[in-house]
Amino acid sequence: MTEASPTQAPGAGVTATWNYTLGSIVFLFLIIDLSIVGDTLVRVLDRPDPLLGVCVVLAVVCAGVRLRVAWFLRDAETAAAPPRTWSLLLMLTAGAAWALAFLDPSIAVFAAVQLWFSGTLLACWVRRPRRWLMLFGLLLLTLVPLLAHELREPGVLLAHEGPLHWLVVLYGLLFPLMLLTSLWVWQVVRRLDEARHLAADLAVTQERLRFASDLHDIQGHHLQVIALKAELAERTLASAPAQAAAQVGEIRLIAKEAMEETRSLVAGLREVGLTEELENASDVLTLAGAECRLTVTGMPTDPQLQRVLAFAVREATTNILRHAQASEAELTLTRARGGFLLLVSNNGVGSEPSESGDGAVPGSGLAGLRERLAAVGGTLSAVVAERATATEAGPGAPAARFELTAWVPNGGAR
């Protein structure tokens, strides 16, 4: 069995949240850019003008560069800036469109806002309070060509205004809020996912520390007493052999006591109740990023049956964590065929079918578990079950599920 990777991948929900966030940002860009390009193209058809054609080309180029740079927003919180080439291209194309705004008042608004949109996108990598200073400076620069036209010919912008111009102005004012809010939500989700991983690691660390403390309390005392009595026996071996023999006997008893207490400690860790094992498995799989469903409609009362099923739950959970990238998992314990049926399944698969082609999955851990179940009259099967249809699997999901099924009779071995 291969070791699990120490690198913790983000949960499926985190990746989905980023996809939604990026999709919303791209949608914001597309709506306004398509509106600007469409309106300018209509003007070109009504009044062929090379300047209008250049405005359309620059608007399309600026939109394309912005959409590409938006792909780098995922790391905007940690990265100092996107790649330099894309940053320069983003601002150079926007600057060219802004310069074009000085030439024709009819396209001044559409050309000038390209600098505002591109600069606002780049401001996502700037830390506060410099971000607000940058946005304020961008706003002033965006207004410069508009004010220049008004100073040369008062009312010229109003003469060319239309409903789309006001929509672009309103959209531009709200754009920083919409963009930065979307990124803030994404950053919150990512930090929550990191906290989830830290909580899982902390729980493991705390359990190790507890075990180390208990082991130290048991073994430390006994070993110290054994060392003292061994030293005393060594000193009295020549002068008082009977006393030395008595000390050796006490050492044997203390060592035996230490062994029994150590076994009790380990048994306390291994002999976890079936109910607790099911709940722990559900919690661990959820922390690992899988959507886990736990259903219990029957529970054996025989401690031996509970112990065997608890081992089955633990083995199945370990296999999922080590060998599968599951986004869904299910644990079900029900009454069936005069006994109890445990089903553990996941959509990450992660195990290879046997060479026999029957879908059975080999493994030393499963072999030992099969022997435990056989000792109480139970059975075990571990298969990779193919889904019936692609629709059932869902888009992008594996077309198979790994299923471990354990059954035990109600009365135990017969």
For each residue, the residues with C-beta under 8 A, 3 or more apart:
1: 322 323 363 364 365
2: 322 323
3: 322
4: 321 322
5:
6:
7:
8: 197
9: 289 325
10: 14 15 190 193 289
11: 14 15 193 196 288 289
12: 15 16 289 290 291 327
13: 16 17 189 193 289
14: 10 11 17 18 189 190 193
15: 10 11 12 18 19
16: 12 13 19 20
17: 13 14 20 21 185 186 189
18: 14 15 21 22 74 186 190
19: 15 16 22 23
20: 16 17 23 24
21: 17 18 24 25 182 183 185 186
22: 18 19 25 26 70 71 73 74
23: 19 20 26 27
24: 20 21 27 28 182
25: 21 22 28 29 70 73 179 182
26: 22 23 29 30 67 70
27: 23 24 30 31
28: 24 25 31 32 175 178 179
29: 25 26 32 33 63 66 67 70 117
30: 26 27 33 34 63 67
31: 27 28 34 35
32: 28 29 35 36 117 168 171
33: 29 30 36 37 59 60 62 63 66
34: 30 31 37 38
35: 31 32 38 39 164 167 168
36: 32 33 39 40 59 110 113 164 168
37: 33 34 40 41 56 59 60 63
38: 34 35 41 42
39: 35 36 42 43 110 162 164
40: 36 37 43 44 52 55 56 59 107 110
41: 37 38 44 45 56
42: 38 39 45 46
43: 39 40 46 47 49 52 106 107
44: 40 41 47 48 49 52 53 56
45: 41 42 48
46: 42 43
47: 43 44 52
48: 44 45 52
49: 43 44 52 53
50: 53 54
51: 54 55 100 103 104 107
52: 40 43 44 47 48 49 55 56 104 107
53: 44 49 50 56 57
54: 50 51 57 58 100
55: 40 51 52 58 59 97 100 104 107 110 111
56: 37 40 41 44 52 53 59 60
57: 53 54 60 61
58: 54 55 61 62 93 96 97 100 111 114
59: 33 36 37 40 55 56 62 63 97 110 111 114
60: 33 37 56 57 63 64
61: 57 58 64 65 93
62: 33 58 59 65 66 93 94 97 114 117 118
63: 29 30 33 37 59 60 66 67
64: 60 61 67 68
65: 61 62 68 69 86 89 90 93 118
66: 29 33 62 63 69 70 90 117 118 121
67: 26 29 30 63 64 70 71
68: 64 65 71 86
69: 65 66 72 73 82 86 87 90 121 122
70: 22 25 26 29 66 67 73 121
71: 22 67 68 74
72: 69 75 76 79 82 83 86
73: 22 25 69 70 76 124 183
74: 18 22 71 186
75: 72 78 79
76: 72 73 79 124 125 183
77: 183 187 190
78: 75
79: 72 75 76 82 125
80: 125
81: 84 87 122 125
82: 69 72 79 86 87 90 122 125
83: 72 86 87
84: 81 87 88
85: 88 89
86: 65 68 69 72 82 83 89 90
87: 69 81 82 83 84 90 91 122
88: 84 85 91 92
89: 65 85 86 92 93
90: 65 66 69 82 86 87 93 94 118 121 122
91: 87 88 94 95 118 119 122
92: 88 89 95 96
93: 58 61 62 65 89 90 96 97 114 118
94: 62 90 91 97 98 114 115 117 118 119
95: 91 92 98 99 115
96: 58 92 93 99 100
97: 55 58 59 62 93 94 100 101 111 112 114 115
98: 94 95 101 111 112 114 115 141 142 145
99: 95 96 102
100: 51 54 55 58 96 97 103 104 107 111
101: 97 98 104 107 108 109 111 112 145 146
102: 99 108 145 148 149
103: 51 100
104: 51 52 55 100 101 107 108
105: 108 149 153 156 157 159 160
106: 43 160
107: 40 43 51 52 55 100 101 104 110 111
108: 101 102 104 105 111 112 145 146 149 157 160
109: 101 112 113 146 157 165 168 169
110: 36 39 40 55 59 107 113 114 165 168
111: 55 58 59 97 98 100 101 107 108 114 145
112: 97 98 101 108 109 115 116 142 143 144 145 146
113: 36 109 110 116 117 142 168 172
114: 58 59 62 93 94 97 98 110 111 117 118
115: 94 95 97 98 112 118 119 138 141 142
116: 112 113 119 120 138 139 142 172 175
117: 29 32 62 66 94 113 114 120 121 172 175
118: 62 65 66 90 91 93 94 114 115 121 122
119: 91 94 115 116 122 123 134 135 138 141
120: 116 117 123 124 135 138 175 176 179
121: 66 69 70 90 117 118 124 179
122: 69 81 82 87 90 91 118 119 125 126
123: 119 120 126 131 134 135 138 176
124: 73 76 120 121 179 180 183
125: 76 79 80 81 82 122
126: 122 123 130 131 134
127: 130 131
128: 131 132
129: 132 133
130: 126 127 133 134
131: 123 126 127 128 134 135
132: 128 129 135 136
133: 129 130 136 137
134: 119 123 126 130 131 137 138
135: 119 120 123 131 132 138 139 176
136: 132 133 139 140
137: 133 134 140 141
138: 115 116 119 120 123 134 135 141 142
139: 116 135 136 142 143
140: 136 137 143 144
141: 98 115 119 137 138 144
142: 98 112 113 115 116 138 139 146 172
143: 112 139 140 146 147
144: 112 140 141 147 148
145: 98 101 102 108 111 112 148 149
146: 101 108 109 112 142 143 149 150 157
147: 143 144 150 151
148: 102 144 145 151 152
149: 102 105 108 145 146 152 153 156 157
150: 146 147 153 154 155 156 157
151: 147 148 154
152: 148 149 156
153: 105 149 150 156
154: 150 151
155: 150 158 159
156: 105 149 150 152 153 159 160
157: 105 108 109 146 149 150 160 161
158: 155 161
159: 105 155 156
160: 105 106 108 156 157 165
161: 157 158 165 166
162: 39 165 166
163: 166 167
164: 35 36 39 167 168
165: 109 110 160 161 162 168 169
166: 161 162 163 169 170
167: 35 163 164 170 171
168: 32 35 36 109 110 113 164 165 171 172
169: 109 165 166 172 173
170: 166 167 173 174
171: 32 167 168 174 175
172: 113 116 117 142 168 169 175
173: 169 170
174: 170 171 177 178
175: 28 116 117 120 171 172 178 179
176: 120 123 135 179 180
177: 174 180 181
178: 28 174 175 181 182
179: 25 28 120 121 124 175 176 182 183
180: 124 176 177 183 184
181: 177 178 184 185
182: 21 24 25 178 179 185 186
183: 21 73 76 77 124 179 180 186 187
184: 180 181 187 188
185: 17 21 181 182 188 189
186: 17 18 21 74 182 183 189 190
187: 77 183 184 190 191
188: 184 185 191 192
189: 13 14 17 185 186 192 193
190: 10 14 18 77 186 187 193 194
191: 187 188 194 195
192: 188 189 195 196
193: 10 11 13 14 189 190 196 197
194: 190 191 197 198
195: 191 192 198 199
196: 11 192 193 199 200 287
197: 8 193 194 200 201 287
198: 194 195 201 202
199: 195 196 202 203 287
200: 196 197 203 204 284 287 288
201: 197 198 204 205
202: 198 199 205 206
203: 199 200 206 207
204: 200 201 207 208
205: 201 202 208 209
206: 202 203 209 210
207: 203 204 210 211
208: 204 205 211 212
209: 205 206 212 213
210: 206 207 213 214
211: 207 208 214 215 265 269
212: 208 209 215 216
213: 209 210 216 217
214: 210 211 217 218 265
215: 211 212 218 219 262 265
216: 212 213 219 220
217: 213 214 220 221
218: 214 215 221 222 258 261 262 265
219: 215 216 222 223 258 262
220: 216 217 223 224
221: 217 218 224 225
222: 218 219 225 226 254 255 257 258 261
223: 219 220 226 227 258
224: 220 221 227 228
225: 221 222 228 229 254
226: 222 223 229 230 251 254 255 258
227: 223 224 230 231
228: 224 225 231 232
229: 225 226 232 233 247 250 251 254
230: 226 227 233 234 247 251
231: 227 228 234 235
232: 228 229 235 236 244 247
233: 229 230 236 237 244 245 247 248 251
234: 230 231 237 244
235: 231 232 239
236: 232 233 239 240 241 243 244 247
237: 233 234 241 244
238: 241
239: 235 236
240: 236 243 244
241: 236 237 238 244 245
242: 245 246
243: 236 240 246 247
244: 232 233 234 236 237 240 241 247 248
245: 233 241 242 248 249
246: 242 243 249 250
247: 229 230 232 233 236 243 244 250 251
248: 233 244 245 251 252
249: 245 246 252 253
250: 229 246 247 253 254
251: 226 229 230 233 247 248 254 255
252: 248 249 255 256
253: 249 250 256 257
254: 222 225 226 229 250 251 257 258
255: 222 226 251 252 258 259
256: 252 253 259 260
257: 222 253 254 260 261
258: 218 219 222 223 226 254 255 261 262
259: 255 256 262 263
260: 256 257 263 264
261: 218 222 257 258 264 265
262: 215 218 219 258 259 265 266
263: 259 260 266 267
264: 260 261 267 268
265: 211 214 215 218 261 262 268 269
266: 262 263 269 270
267: 263 264 270 271
268: 264 265 271
269: 211 265 266 272
270: 266 267
271: 267 268 307
272: 269 276 277 280 310 314
273: 276 277 306 310
274: 277 278 299 300 306 307 309 310 313 333
275: 278 279 296 299
276: 272 273 279 280
277: 272 273 274 280 281 310 313 314
278: 274 275 281 282 294 296 313 331 333
279: 275 276 282 283 294
280: 272 276 277 283 284
281: 277 278 284 285 292 294 313 314 316 317 331 344
282: 278 279 285 286 292 294 331
283: 279 280 286 287
284: 200 280 281 287 288 317 321
285: 281 282 288 290 292 317 320 321 326 329 346
286: 282 283 289 290 291 292
287: 196 197 199 200 283 284
288: 11 200 284 285 320 321 326
289: 9 10 11 12 13 286 327
290: 12 285 286 320 326 327 328 329 346 348
291: 12 286 327 328 329
292: 281 282 285 286 328 329 330 331
293: 329 330 331
294: 278 279 281 282 331 332
295: 330 331 332 333 334
296: 275 278 299 332 333 334
297: 333 334 335
298: 333 334 335 340
299: 274 275 296 306 333 340
300: 274 305 306 309 340 408 410
301:
302: 305 306 411 412
303: 306 307
304: 307 308 376 412
305: 300 302 308 309 340 376 408 412
306: 273 274 299 300 302 303 309 310
307: 271 274 303 304 310 311
308: 304 305 311 312 372 373 375 376 378 406 408
309: 274 300 305 306 312 313 333 340 342 406 408
310: 272 273 274 277 306 307 313 314
311: 307 308 314 315 369 372
312: 308 309 315 316 342 344 369 373 380 404 406
313: 274 277 278 281 309 310 316 317 331 342 344
314: 272 277 281 310 311 317 318
315: 311 312 318 319 365 366 369 404
316: 281 312 313 319 320 344 404
317: 281 284 285 313 314 320 321 344
318: 314 315 321 322 365
319: 315 316 322 323 324 350 351 363 365 402 404
320: 285 288 290 316 317 323 324 326 329 344 346 348 350 402
321: 4 284 285 288 317 318 324
322: 1 2 3 4 318 319 350
323: 1 2 319 320 350 351
324: 319 320 321 346 348 349 350 351 402
325: 9 348 350
326: 285 288 290 320 329 346 347 348 350
327: 12 289 290 291 347 348 397
328: 290 291 292 346 347
329: 285 290 291 292 293 320 326 344 345 346 347
330: 292 293 295 343 344 345 346
331: 278 281 282 292 293 294 295 313 342 343 344
332: 294 295 296 341 342 343 344
333: 274 278 295 296 297 298 299 309 340 341 342 343
334: 295 296 297 298 340 341 343
335: 297 298 339 340 341
336: 339 340 341 407
337: 341 407
338: 409 410
339: 335 336 378 407 408 409 410
340: 298 299 300 305 309 333 334 335 336 407 408 410
341: 332 333 334 335 336 337 405 406 407
342: 309 312 313 331 332 333 404 405 406 407
343: 330 331 332 333 334 403 404 405
344: 281 312 313 316 317 320 329 330 331 332 403 404
345: 329 330 385 401 402 403 404
346: 285 290 320 324 326 328 329 330 349 350 401 402
347: 326 327 328 329 393 397 398 400 401
348: 290 320 324 325 326 327 398 402
349: 324 346 384 398 400 401 402
350: 319 320 322 323 324 325 326 346 402
351: 319 323 324 361 363 382 384 402
352: 361 384
353: 357 358 359 360 361 383 384
354: 357 358 359 360 361 362
355:
356: 360
357: 353 354
358: 353 354 383
359: 353 354 383 384 385
360: 353 354 356 381 382 383
361: 351 352 353 354 366 382 383 384 402
362: 354 366 367
363: 1 319 351 366 367 382
364: 1 367 368
365: 1 315 318 319 368 369
366: 315 361 362 363 369 370 380 382 404
367: 362 363 364 370 371
368: 364 365 371 372
369: 311 312 315 365 366 372 373 380 406
370: 366 367 373 374 380
371: 367 368 374 375
372: 308 311 368 369 375 376
373: 308 312 369 370 376 378 379 380 406 407 408
374: 370 371 377 378 379
375: 308 371 372 413
376: 304 305 308 372 373 408 409 412 413
377: 374 408 409 412 413 414
378: 308 339 373 374 406 407 408 409
379: 373 374 406 407
380: 312 366 369 370 373 404 405 406 407
381: 360 403 404 405
382: 351 360 361 363 366 402 403 404 405
383: 353 358 359 360 361 402 403
384: 349 351 352 353 359 361 400 401 402 403
385: 345 359 400 401 402 403
386: 399 400
387: 390 392 393 399 400 401
388: 392
389: 392 393
390: 387 393 399
391: 394
392: 387 388 389
393: 347 387 389 390 397 398 399
394: 391 397
395:
396:
397: 327 347 393 394
398: 347 348 349 393 401
399: 386 387 390 393
400: 347 349 384 385 386 387
401: 345 346 347 349 384 385 387 398
402: 319 320 324 345 346 348 349 350 351 361 382 383 384 385
403: 343 344 345 381 382 383 384 385
404: 312 315 316 319 342 343 344 345 366 380 381 382
405: 341 342 343 380 381 382
406: 308 309 312 341 342 369 373 378 379 380
407: 336 337 339 340 341 342 373 378 379 380
408: 300 305 308 309 339 340 373 376 377 378 412
409: 338 339 376 377 378 412 413 414
410: 300 338 339 340
411: 302 414
412: 302 304 305 376 377 408 409
413: 375 376 377 409
414: 377 409 411
